[in-house]
Amino acid sequence: MTTEKYGSAEMEKEYGPLTFGRALWSHRKCEEIPQKEFAKMLGISPSSVCDLEKERKLPSVNRAAKIAKILNEPEKIWGRLALQDMLREANLEYEVSVA
């Protein structure tokens, strides 16, 4: 019997990289919060939530940190996702790490 290793690298190959938008969408869906209510909670418009989730717009690191704080999530992780998205959009193959 063999056990295959399935980690973040395998997940990224199958589903693509973890992005701020995907994390935001996933958080909202897991909490079962409608987009309109989620927008109100974050203090932004429903269209802004939609743009962030669908990655039509990228948040600044400050905005990512504010959203993380409201969600009671680690600001460093959400800020890292925002930075990584910016680098990916600029076609720069750097990896962001957070200490």
C-alpha positions in Angstrom: 0.0 0.0 0.0 1.4 3.4 -0.9 0.4 6.8 0.4 0.7 9.8 -1.9 1.9 13.0 -0.4 -0.5 15.8 -1.1 0.6 19.2 0.1 0.5 22.9 -0.9 2.6 22.2 -4.1 0.2 19.6 -5.3 -2.8 21.8 -4.4 -1.3 24.7 -6.4 -0.7 22.5 -9.4 -4.4 21.4 -9.3 -6.1 24.6 -8.3 -3.6 27.4 -8.9 -1.9 29.6 -6.4 -3.5 30.8 -3.2 -4.4 34.5 -3.8 -5.9 37.2 -1.6 -9.1 37.0 -3.7 -9.4 33.2 -3.3 -8.7 33.5 0.4 -11.3 36.2 0.9 -14.0 34.3 -1.1 -13.2 31.1 0.8 -13.4 32.9 4.2 -16.8 34.4 3.3 -18.2 31.1 2.0 -17.0 29.1 5.0 -18.6 31.6 7.3 -21.8 31.5 5.1 -22.0 35.3 4.8 -23.8 36.9 1.8 -21.6 39.2 -0.2 -23.7 42.3 0.7 -23.5 41.6 4.4 -19.7 40.8 4.1 -19.2 44.2 2.4 -21.0 46.0 5.2 -18.9 44.1 7.8 -15.7 45.2 6.0 -16.8 48.8 5.4 -16.6 48.5 1.6 -19.1 48.3 -1.2 -20.4 45.0 -2.4 -18.9 45.7 -5.8 -15.4 46.1 -4.1 -15.8 42.8 -2.4 -16.7 41.2 -5.8 -13.7 42.9 -7.5 -11.4 41.6 -4.7 -12.8 38.1 -4.8 -12.6 37.8 -8.6 -9.1 39.4 -8.6 -10.1 42.3 -10.8 -8.6 44.5 -8.2 -5.7 43.9 -5.8 -5.8 45.4 -2.3 -2.9 47.4 -1.0 -1.0 45.8 1.9 -2.7 48.3 4.2 -6.1 47.4 3.0 -5.3 43.7 3.2 -4.2 44.2 6.8 -7.3 46.1 7.7 -9.5 43.4 6.2 -7.6 40.7 8.1 -8.0 42.6 11.4 -11.8 42.9 10.8 -11.9 39.2 10.1 -9.8 38.4 13.2 -7.2 36.8 10.9 -3.4 37.1 10.9 -2.5 40.4 9.2 0.9 39.1 8.1 -0.6 36.3 6.1 -3.2 38.4 4.4 -0.6 41.1 3.7 1.7 38.5 2.2 -1.0 37.3 -0.1 -1.6 40.9 -1.3 2.1 41.4 -1.9 2.4 38.1 -3.7 -0.5 39.0 -5.9 1.2 42.3 -6.8 4.4 40.5 -7.7 2.5 37.9 -9.8 0.6 40.7 -11.6 4.0 42.4 -12.4 5.3 39.1 -13.8 8.1 39.1 -11.1 8.9 35.6 -9.9 9.8 36.5 -6.3 8.5 34.7 -3.3 7.3 36.7 -0.3 8.1 35.3 3.1 6.9 36.8 6.4 8.8 36.4 9.6 
